[in-house]
Amino acid sequence: MSKDKVLLNEEIIDFTDRVRFVDTEGEPKIIDSAKALEIAYNKGLDLVCVAPNANPPVAKAMDYGKYKYEQERKKKEAKKKQVKIEVKEVKFTSKIQDNDINYKVKHVKDFLEKGKHVKLRVFLRGRELATPEKGFEVINRVWDMVKDVAEKQGEPKLEGNYINLLVTPIKKKKKK
């Protein structure tokens, strides 16, 4: 059974013989699933299986439309509270000049101050791949310039034609 699929009404009878039935008064009792469905129909409600993995499964008499609406609202609320991490990428070459490094480091610091993660990348082309040490030197020079406002997430790595290093803003300690 899929995670989003909710059993209701006759599907519950096919799924199990007995249920822990929770009436609108909220008093749970273990009864026959057909009897629970009959009670729910008499009150003009649906029988909804809210905990199919319990033993016996828990079924409630409720308005299914309202239940579905509440579940969607909870999902949206959880999604709003989720933190989205934005990763900015700043590219360098192994032959970059000092003034260009200073210019790009200024941008890296701005991103970090805004709380964004920054991926530092040195692109190696052609023969530069034979001497990746120059790329690592560039990454380490940049790191030395931003280490007062950033934390390293691992060490610089050679991945294909790039040397990558992820840096994140320094977490501020909360005062008690």
Sine and cosine of phi, psi and omega as CSV:
sin_phi,cos_phi,sin_psi,cos_psi,sin_omega,cos_omega
0.00,0.00,0.71,-0.70,-0.03,-1.00
-0.96,0.29,0.33,-0.94,-0.07,-1.00
-0.91,0.42,-0.63,0.78,-0.07,-1.00
-0.99,0.13,-0.30,0.95,-0.06,-1.00
-0.95,0.30,0.81,-0.59,0.03,-1.00
-0.93,-0.36,0.77,-0.64,0.05,-1.00
-0.99,0.16,0.71,-0.71,0.09,-1.00
-0.56,-0.83,0.44,-0.90,0.03,-1.00
0.76,0.64,-0.88,-0.48,-0.10,-0.99
-0.90,0.43,-0.44,0.90,0.01,-1.00
-0.88,0.47,-0.52,0.86,0.01,-1.00
-0.93,0.36,-0.63,0.78,0.02,-1.00
-0.89,0.46,-0.64,0.77,0.04,-1.00
-0.94,0.35,-0.49,0.87,-0.08,-1.00
-0.98,0.18,-0.66,0.75,-0.07,-1.00
-0.47,-0.88,0.40,-0.92,0.02,-1.00
-1.00,0.10,-0.62,0.79,-0.07,-1.00
-0.84,-0.55,0.54,-0.84,0.03,-1.00
-0.71,-0.70,0.40,-0.92,0.18,-0.98
-1.00,0.02,0.98,-0.21,-0.14,-0.99
-1.00,0.00,0.79,-0.62,0.07,-1.00
-0.93,-0.37,0.91,-0.41,-0.02,-1.00
-0.99,0.15,0.06,-1.00,0.02,-1.00
-0.90,0.44,-0.41,0.91,0.06,-1.00
-0.97,0.25,-0.28,0.96,0.06,-1.00
1.00,0.04,0.20,0.98,-0.01,-1.00
-1.00,-0.04,0.95,-0.30,-0.03,-1.00
-0.97,0.24,0.63,-0.78,0.07,-1.00
-0.48,-0.87,0.54,-0.84,0.00,-1.00
-1.00,0.02,0.88,-0.47,0.00,-1.00
-0.65,-0.76,0.12,-0.99,0.05,-1.00
-0.91,0.42,0.65,-0.76,-0.07,-1.00
-0.90,0.44,-0.55,0.84,0.03,-1.00
-0.92,0.39,-0.62,0.78,0.03,-1.00
-0.91,0.41,-0.64,0.76,0.02,-1.00
-0.89,0.45,-0.66,0.75,0.02,-1.00
-0.90,0.44,-0.65,0.76,0.01,-1.00
-0.89,0.45,-0.69,0.72,0.01,-1.00
-0.88,0.47,-0.69,0.72,-0.01,-1.00
-0.90,0.44,-0.70,0.71,0.01,-1.00
-0.89,0.46,-0.62,0.78,0.01,-1.00
-0.90,0.45,-0.48,0.88,0.02,-1.00
-1.00,-0.04,0.03,1.00,0.01,-1.00
0.97,0.25,0.45,0.89,-0.04,-1.00
-0.88,-0.48,0.13,-0.99,0.08,-1.00
-0.98,-0.18,0.42,-0.91,0.12,-0.99
-0.99,-0.15,0.90,-0.43,-0.08,-1.00
-0.89,-0.45,0.78,-0.63,0.03,-1.00
-0.99,0.10,0.95,-0.32,-0.07,-1.00
-1.00,-0.05,-0.34,0.94,0.03,-1.00
-0.62,-0.78,0.99,0.15,-0.06,-1.00
-0.94,0.35,-0.33,0.94,-0.04,-1.00
-1.00,0.01,-0.12,0.99,0.02,-1.00
-0.95,0.31,0.25,-0.97,0.01,-1.00
-0.83,-0.56,0.95,-0.32,-0.17,0.98
-0.96,0.29,0.29,-0.96,-0.01,-1.00
-0.86,0.52,0.55,-0.83,-0.02,-1.00
-1.00,-0.08,0.80,-0.60,0.02,-1.00
-0.82,-0.57,0.64,-0.76,-0.02,-1.00
-0.86,-0.51,0.55,-0.84,0.13,-0.99
-1.00,0.00,0.91,-0.42,-0.04,-1.00
-0.36,-0.93,0.16,-0.99,0.08,-1.00
-0.99,0.15,0.92,-0.38,-0.10,-1.00
-0.90,0.45,-0.62,0.78,0.03,-1.00
-0.86,0.51,-0.68,0.73,0.01,-1.00
-0.92,0.39,-0.66,0.75,0.02,-1.00
-0.87,0.49,-0.71,0.70,-0.02,-1.00
-0.90,0.43,-0.66,0.75,0.03,-1.00
-0.87,0.49,-0.71,0.71,0.00,-1.00
-0.88,0.47,-0.66,0.75,0.00,-1.00
-0.89,0.45,-0.68,0.74,0.01,-1.00
-0.90,0.44,-0.65,0.76,0.03,-1.00
-0.89,0.46,-0.66,0.75,0.03,-1.00
-0.90,0.45,-0.65,0.76,0.03,-1.00
-0.89,0.46,-0.72,0.70,-0.01,-1.00
-0.89,0.45,-0.64,0.76,0.00,-1.00
-0.90,0.43,-0.67,0.74,0.02,-1.00
-0.91,0.42,-0.61,0.79,0.00,-1.00
-0.92,0.39,-0.60,0.80,0.02,-1.00
-0.90,0.44,-0.61,0.79,-0.07,-1.00
-0.98,0.18,-0.14,0.99,-0.01,-1.00
-0.94,0.35,0.64,-0.77,0.01,-1.00
-1.00,-0.04,0.81,-0.58,0.03,-1.00
-0.99,-0.15,0.83,-0.56,0.01,-1.00
-0.99,-0.11,0.83,-0.55,0.01,-1.00
-0.99,-0.17,0.78,-0.63,0.00,-1.00
-0.94,-0.34,0.86,-0.51,0.06,-1.00
-0.99,-0.14,0.51,-0.86,-0.03,-1.00
-0.87,-0.49,0.76,-0.65,0.04,-1.00
-0.84,-0.54,0.85,-0.53,-0.07,-1.00
-0.98,-0.19,0.60,-0.80,0.07,-1.00
-0.77,-0.64,0.22,-0.98,0.17,-0.99
-0.88,-0.47,0.24,-0.97,-0.02,-1.00
-0.96,0.27,-0.25,0.97,-0.01,-1.00
-0.96,-0.27,0.39,0.92,-0.08,-1.00
-0.94,0.35,0.57,-0.82,0.00,-1.00
-1.00,0.05,0.33,-0.94,-0.07,-1.00
-0.87,0.50,-0.69,0.72,-0.03,-1.00
-0.91,0.41,-0.54,0.84,0.05,-1.00
-0.94,0.34,-0.62,0.78,0.05,-1.00
-0.89,0.46,-0.72,0.69,-0.01,-1.00
-0.86,0.50,-0.65,0.76,0.01,-1.00
-0.89,0.45,-0.72,0.69,-0.02,-1.00
-0.95,0.32,-0.56,0.83,0.03,-1.00
-0.90,0.44,-0.57,0.82,0.05,-1.00
-0.86,0.50,-0.68,0.73,0.04,-1.00
-0.91,0.41,-0.67,0.75,0.02,-1.00
-0.85,0.52,-0.71,0.70,0.00,-1.00
-0.90,0.44,-0.63,0.78,0.05,-1.00
-0.87,0.49,-0.72,0.70,0.01,-1.00
-0.87,0.49,-0.70,0.71,-0.03,-1.00
-0.91,0.42,-0.63,0.78,0.03,-1.00
-0.91,0.41,-0.48,0.88,0.05,-1.00
-0.99,0.13,0.02,1.00,0.06,-1.00
1.00,0.05,0.20,0.98,-0.01,-1.00
-1.00,0.00,0.48,-0.88,0.11,-0.99
-1.00,0.09,0.52,-0.85,-0.04,-1.00
-0.79,-0.61,0.75,-0.66,0.07,-1.00
-0.98,-0.22,0.90,-0.44,0.03,-1.00
-1.00,0.00,0.79,-0.61,-0.04,-1.00
-0.75,-0.66,0.75,-0.66,0.13,-0.99
-0.94,-0.33,0.85,-0.53,-0.02,-1.00
-1.00,-0.02,0.80,-0.60,0.03,-1.00
-0.95,-0.32,0.81,-0.59,0.04,-1.00
-0.86,-0.51,0.53,-0.85,0.10,-1.00
0.81,0.59,-0.85,-0.52,-0.07,-1.00
-0.94,0.34,-0.29,0.96,0.03,-1.00
-0.88,0.48,-0.42,0.91,0.03,-1.00
-0.91,0.41,-0.40,0.91,0.02,-1.00
-0.96,0.29,-0.42,0.91,0.01,-1.00
-0.79,-0.61,0.95,0.31,-0.02,-1.00
-0.93,0.37,-0.19,0.98,-0.01,-1.00
-0.85,0.53,-0.58,0.81,0.01,-1.00
-0.90,0.43,-0.60,0.80,0.06,-1.00
-0.92,0.40,-0.65,0.76,0.04,-1.00
-0.90,0.43,-0.58,0.82,0.05,-1.00
-0.88,0.47,-0.68,0.74,0.01,-1.00
-0.89,0.46,-0.74,0.68,0.00,-1.00
-0.86,0.51,-0.70,0.71,-0.03,-1.00
-0.92,0.39,-0.57,0.82,0.07,-1.00
-0.90,0.43,-0.69,0.73,0.03,-1.00
-0.90,0.44,-0.69,0.72,0.00,-1.00
-0.86,0.51,-0.68,0.73,0.02,-1.00
-0.87,0.50,-0.50,0.87,-0.03,-1.00
-0.99,0.16,-0.40,0.92,-0.07,-1.00
-0.92,-0.38,-0.01,1.00,-0.11,-0.99
-0.92,0.40,-0.28,0.96,0.06,-1.00
-0.97,0.26,-0.34,0.94,0.00,-1.00
-0.87,-0.50,0.06,1.00,-0.10,-0.99
-0.66,-0.75,0.30,-0.95,0.12,-0.99
-0.88,-0.48,0.64,-0.77,0.04,-1.00
-0.98,0.18,0.65,-0.76,0.13,-0.99
-0.94,-0.34,0.99,0.16,-0.04,-1.00
1.00,-0.04,-0.15,-0.99,0.00,-1.00
-0.96,-0.26,0.34,-0.94,0.05,-1.00
-0.87,0.49,0.66,-0.75,-0.05,-1.00
-0.78,-0.62,0.60,-0.80,0.11,-0.99
-1.00,0.05,0.90,-0.44,0.01,-1.00
-0.79,-0.62,0.98,-0.20,-0.03,-1.00
0.92,0.39,-0.83,-0.55,0.01,-1.00
-1.00,-0.04,0.10,1.00,-0.08,-1.00
-0.87,-0.49,0.52,-0.86,0.23,-0.97
-0.94,-0.35,0.86,-0.52,-0.12,-0.99
-0.91,-0.42,0.55,-0.83,0.13,-0.99
-0.55,-0.84,0.80,-0.60,0.04,-1.00
-0.99,-0.14,0.78,-0.62,0.06,-1.00
-0.85,-0.53,0.57,-0.82,-0.03,-1.00
-0.81,-0.59,0.37,-0.93,0.04,-1.00
-0.90,0.43,0.49,-0.87,0.04,-1.00
-0.94,0.34,0.75,-0.66,0.01,-1.00
-0.97,0.23,0.76,-0.64,0.01,-1.00
-0.99,0.15,0.70,-0.72,0.02,-1.00
-0.98,0.18,0.72,-0.70,-0.01,-1.00
-0.98,0.18,0.66,-0.75,0.03,-1.00
-1.00,0.07,0.63,-0.78,-0.03,-1.00
-1.00,-0.08,0.00,0.00,0.00,0.00
